[in-house]
Amino acid sequence: MPEKLSNKSFKPKALKEAEEYFKNVHMTQEQHTIFIEFVKIFLKYIKMEELAAKGIGWRAVSK
């Protein structure tokens, strides 16, 4: 398993923006369930706040 990254790998402003972005996301229950599983996998490799991971991940899959 790769060495875990930390929040220091990301700019604090970018993490905060990602958290705010996720708070305003609308998705179906099915999308939410799948996405939460994705976030769990993501957090195994990148140590950061869960809400920031959700914001970053949702931006990645929604564009």
DSSP file (Angstrom, degrees, kcal/mol; ACC not computed):
  #  RESIDUE AA STRUCTURE BP1 BP2  ACC     N-H-->O    O-->H-N    N-H-->O    O-->H-N    TCO  KAPPA ALPHA  PHI   PSI    X-CA   Y-CA   Z-CA
    1    1 A M              0   0    0      0, 0.0     3,-0.1     0, 0.0    44,-0.0   0.000 360.0 360.0 360.0 137.7    0.0    0.0    0.0
    2    2 A P        -     0   0    0      0, 0.0     2,-0.1     0, 0.0     3,-0.1  -0.253 360.0 -90.7 -65.5 156.0    1.3    3.5   -0.8
    3    3 A E        -     0   0    0      1,-0.1     2,-0.1    43,-0.0    42,-0.0  -0.430  51.5-104.9 -64.3 138.8    2.4    5.8    2.0
    4    4 A K        -     0   0    0     -2,-0.1    42,-0.2    -3,-0.1     2,-0.1  -0.397  28.8-138.8 -69.8 140.6   -0.5    7.9    3.1
    5    5 A L  B     -a   46   0A   0     40,-1.2    42,-1.7    -2,-0.1     2,-0.3  -0.451  18.7-139.8 -85.3 168.7   -0.6   11.6    2.0
    6    6 A S    >   -     0   0    0     -2,-0.1     3,-2.3    40,-0.1     4,-0.2  -0.757  31.3 -94.0-124.4 174.2   -1.6   14.2    4.5
    7    7 A N  G >  S+     0   0    0      1,-0.3     3,-1.7    -2,-0.3     8,-0.1   0.734 117.7  74.6 -58.1 -21.5   -3.7   17.4    4.3
    8    8 A K  G 3  S+     0   0    0      1,-0.3    -1,-0.3     3,-0.1    -3,-0.0   0.681  82.7  68.1 -66.6 -16.3   -0.4   19.2    3.8
    9    9 A S  G <  S+     0   0    0     -3,-2.3     2,-0.4     2,-0.1    -1,-0.3   0.644 100.9  54.5 -75.8 -14.1   -0.4   17.8    0.2
   10   10 A F  S <  S-     0   0    0     -3,-1.7     3,-0.0    -4,-0.2     0, 0.0  -0.909  94.3-106.6-121.7 146.8   -3.4   20.1   -0.5
   11   11 A K     >  -     0   0    0     -2,-0.4     4,-2.1     1,-0.1     3,-0.4  -0.525  26.7-129.8 -70.7 135.6   -3.8   23.8   -0.2
   12   12 A P  H  > S+     0   0    0      0, 0.0     4,-2.3     0, 0.0     5,-0.2   0.869 108.5  54.3 -54.7 -39.0   -6.1   24.7    2.8
   13   13 A K  H  > S+     0   0    0      1,-0.2     4,-2.3     2,-0.2     5,-0.2   0.901 107.6  50.0 -63.3 -39.8   -8.1   27.0    0.6
   14   14 A A  H  > S+     0   0    0     -3,-0.4     4,-2.1     2,-0.2    -1,-0.2   0.887 110.1  50.4 -66.6 -38.9   -8.8   24.2   -1.9
   15   15 A L  H  X S+     0   0    0     -4,-2.1     4,-2.2     2,-0.2    -2,-0.2   0.919 111.1  48.5 -63.8 -43.4   -9.9   21.8    0.9
   16   16 A K  H  X S+     0   0    0     -4,-2.3     4,-2.3     1,-0.2    -2,-0.2   0.906 111.1  50.3 -64.1 -41.9  -12.3   24.4    2.3
   17   17 A E  H  X S+     0   0    0     -4,-2.3     4,-2.4     1,-0.2    -1,-0.2   0.891 109.9  51.1 -63.0 -39.5  -13.7   25.1   -1.2
   18   18 A A  H  X S+     0   0    0     -4,-2.1     4,-2.3     2,-0.2    -2,-0.2   0.900 109.0  50.8 -65.0 -40.8  -14.2   21.3   -1.7
   19   19 A E  H  X S+     0   0    0     -4,-2.2     4,-1.6     2,-0.2    -2,-0.2   0.932 112.4  46.2 -61.7 -45.8  -16.0   21.0    1.6
   20   20 A E  H  X S+     0   0    0     -4,-2.3     4,-0.8     1,-0.2    -2,-0.2   0.890 110.3  54.4 -64.1 -39.7  -18.4   23.9    0.7
   21   21 A Y  H >< S+     0   0    0     -4,-2.4     3,-1.1     1,-0.2    -1,-0.2   0.926 107.5  49.5 -60.0 -46.3  -18.9   22.4   -2.8
   22   22 A F  H >< S+     0   0    0     -4,-2.3     3,-1.5     1,-0.3    -1,-0.2   0.838 100.6  64.1 -66.1 -32.2  -20.0   19.0   -1.4
   23   23 A K  H 3< S+     0   0    0     -4,-1.6    -1,-0.3     1,-0.3    -2,-0.2   0.777 107.3  43.9 -61.0 -25.1  -22.5   20.7    1.0
   24   24 A N  T << S+     0   0    0     -3,-1.1    -1,-0.3    -4,-0.8     2,-0.2   0.293  86.9 118.1-103.7   8.1  -24.4   21.9   -2.0
   25   25 A V    <   -     0   0    0     -3,-1.5     2,-0.5    -4,-0.2    -3,-0.0  -0.557  48.0-156.9 -79.8 138.3  -24.4   18.7   -4.1
   26   26 A H        +     0   0    0     -2,-0.2     2,-0.3     0, 0.0    -2,-0.1  -0.969  24.2 156.0-114.5 128.3  -27.6   17.0   -5.0
   27   27 A M        -     0   0    0     -2,-0.5     2,-0.0     3,-0.0    -2,-0.0  -0.976  41.5-101.0-147.0 159.3  -27.6   13.3   -5.8
   28   28 A T     >  -     0   0    0     -2,-0.3     4,-2.5     1,-0.1     5,-0.2  -0.268  40.0-106.6 -72.8 166.8  -30.0   10.4   -5.8
   29   29 A Q  H  > S+     0   0    0      1,-0.2     4,-2.5     2,-0.2     5,-0.2   0.894 122.3  51.6 -62.1 -39.5  -29.8    7.8   -3.0
   30   30 A E  H  > S+     0   0    0      2,-0.2     4,-2.3     1,-0.2     5,-0.2   0.927 110.7  47.3 -63.8 -44.7  -28.2    5.3   -5.3
   31   31 A Q  H  > S+     0   0    0      1,-0.2     4,-2.8     2,-0.2    -2,-0.2   0.912 111.6  52.1 -60.5 -42.4  -25.5    7.8   -6.4
   32   32 A H  H  X S+     0   0    0     -4,-2.5     4,-2.5     2,-0.2    -2,-0.2   0.921 109.2  48.9 -61.5 -45.8  -24.9    8.7   -2.7
   33   33 A T  H  X S+     0   0    0     -4,-2.5     4,-1.6     2,-0.2    -1,-0.2   0.933 114.7  44.2 -60.5 -48.0  -24.4    5.0   -1.7
   34   34 A I  H  X S+     0   0    0     -4,-2.3     4,-1.9     1,-0.2    -2,-0.2   0.916 113.9  50.9 -62.8 -43.5  -22.0    4.4   -4.5
   35   35 A F  H  X S+     0   0    0     -4,-2.8     4,-2.5     1,-0.2    -2,-0.2   0.886 105.6  54.4 -65.0 -40.0  -20.1    7.6   -3.9
   36   36 A I  H  X S+     0   0    0     -4,-2.5     4,-2.0     1,-0.2    -1,-0.2   0.886 107.6  51.2 -62.5 -38.2  -19.7    6.9   -0.1
   37   37 A E  H  X S+     0   0    0     -4,-1.6     4,-1.7     2,-0.2    -1,-0.2   0.902 109.3  51.1 -63.5 -40.5  -18.1    3.6   -1.0
   38   38 A F  H  X S+     0   0    0     -4,-1.9     4,-2.5     1,-0.2    -2,-0.2   0.918 108.5  51.5 -60.4 -44.8  -15.7    5.5   -3.4
   39   39 A V  H  X S+     0   0    0     -4,-2.5     4,-2.7     1,-0.2    -1,-0.2   0.885 105.3  55.6 -62.8 -39.6  -14.8    7.9   -0.6
   40   40 A K  H  X S+     0   0    0     -4,-2.0     4,-0.7     2,-0.2    -1,-0.2   0.915 110.8  44.6 -59.6 -42.8  -14.0    5.1    1.8
   41   41 A I  H >X S+     0   0    0     -4,-1.7     3,-0.9     1,-0.2     4,-0.7   0.930 112.4  52.4 -65.4 -45.4  -11.5    3.7   -0.7
   42   42 A F  H >X S+     0   0    0     -4,-2.5     4,-1.8     1,-0.3     3,-1.1   0.898 106.1  53.9 -55.7 -44.8  -10.1    7.2   -1.4
   43   43 A L  H 3< S+     0   0    0     -4,-2.7    -1,-0.3     1,-0.3    -2,-0.2   0.672  95.2  68.4 -70.7 -16.9   -9.6    7.8    2.4
   44   44 A K  H << S+     0   0    0     -3,-0.9    -1,-0.3    -4,-0.7    -2,-0.2   0.837 114.1  28.6 -65.4 -31.3   -7.6    4.6    2.7
   45   45 A Y  H << S+     0   0    0     -3,-1.1   -40,-1.2    -4,-0.7     2,-0.5   0.689 122.5  47.3-104.8 -24.0   -4.8    6.2    0.6
   46   46 A I  B  < S-a    5   0A   0     -4,-1.8     2,-0.7   -42,-0.2    -1,-0.2  -0.956  72.7-146.5-126.9 113.9   -5.2    9.9    1.3
   47   47 A K        +     0   0    0    -42,-1.7     2,-0.3    -2,-0.5    -3,-0.1  -0.688  49.0 114.8 -82.8 114.4   -5.5   11.0    4.9
   48   48 A M  S    S-     0   0    0     -2,-0.7     2,-0.1   -42,-0.1    -2,-0.1  -0.954  72.2 -58.0-163.1 174.7   -7.8   14.1    5.0
   49   49 A E     >  -     0   0    0     -2,-0.3     4,-2.1     1,-0.1     5,-0.2  -0.407  46.7-128.9 -63.8 139.7  -11.1   15.3    6.4
   50   50 A E  H  > S+     0   0    0      1,-0.2     4,-2.3     2,-0.2     5,-0.2   0.894 106.9  53.5 -60.1 -42.0  -13.9   13.1    5.0
   51   51 A L  H  > S+     0   0    0      1,-0.2     4,-2.2     2,-0.2    -1,-0.2   0.879 108.3  50.2 -63.4 -37.5  -16.0   16.1    3.8
   52   52 A A  H  > S+     0   0    0      2,-0.2     4,-2.6     1,-0.2     5,-0.2   0.908 109.6  51.1 -65.6 -41.4  -13.0   17.5    1.9
   53   53 A A  H  X S+     0   0    0     -4,-2.1     4,-2.8     1,-0.2    -2,-0.2   0.893 109.6  50.8 -62.3 -39.2  -12.5   14.0    0.2
   54   54 A K  H  X S+     0   0    0     -4,-2.3     4,-2.8     2,-0.2     5,-0.2   0.921 111.3  47.6 -64.1 -43.9  -16.2   14.0   -0.7
   55   55 A G  H  X S+     0   0    0     -4,-2.2     4,-2.0     2,-0.2    -2,-0.2   0.925 115.1  44.5 -63.7 -45.3  -15.9   17.5   -2.3
   56   56 A I  H  X S+     0   0    0     -4,-2.6     4,-2.0     2,-0.2    -2,-0.2   0.931 116.1  47.6 -64.1 -46.2  -12.8   16.6   -4.2
   57   57 A G  H  X S+     0   0    0     -4,-2.8     4,-2.3    -5,-0.2     5,-0.2   0.904 110.9  50.2 -63.5 -42.6  -14.2   13.3   -5.3
   58   58 A W  H  X S+     0   0    0     -4,-2.8     4,-1.8     1,-0.2    -1,-0.2   0.900 109.4  51.2 -66.8 -39.0  -17.6   14.7   -6.4
   59   59 A R  H  X S+     0   0    0     -4,-2.0     4,-0.7    -5,-0.2    -1,-0.2   0.913 110.8  50.7 -60.2 -40.7  -15.9   17.4   -8.5
   60   60 A A  H  < S+     0   0    0     -4,-2.0     3,-0.4     1,-0.2    -2,-0.2   0.906 116.3  38.1 -65.6 -42.9  -13.8   14.7  -10.1
   61   61 A V  H  < S+     0   0    0     -4,-2.3    -1,-0.2     1,-0.2    -2,-0.2   0.680 112.4  56.9 -85.5 -16.4  -16.7   12.4  -11.0
   62   62 A S  H  <        0   0    0     -4,-1.8    -1,-0.2    -5,-0.2    -2,-0.2   0.528 360.0 360.0 -93.5  -4.6  -19.2   15.2  -12.0
   63   63 A K     <        0   0    0     -4,-0.7    -1,-0.2    -3,-0.4    -2,-0.1   0.430 360.0 360.0-106.2 360.0  -17.1   16.9  -14.6
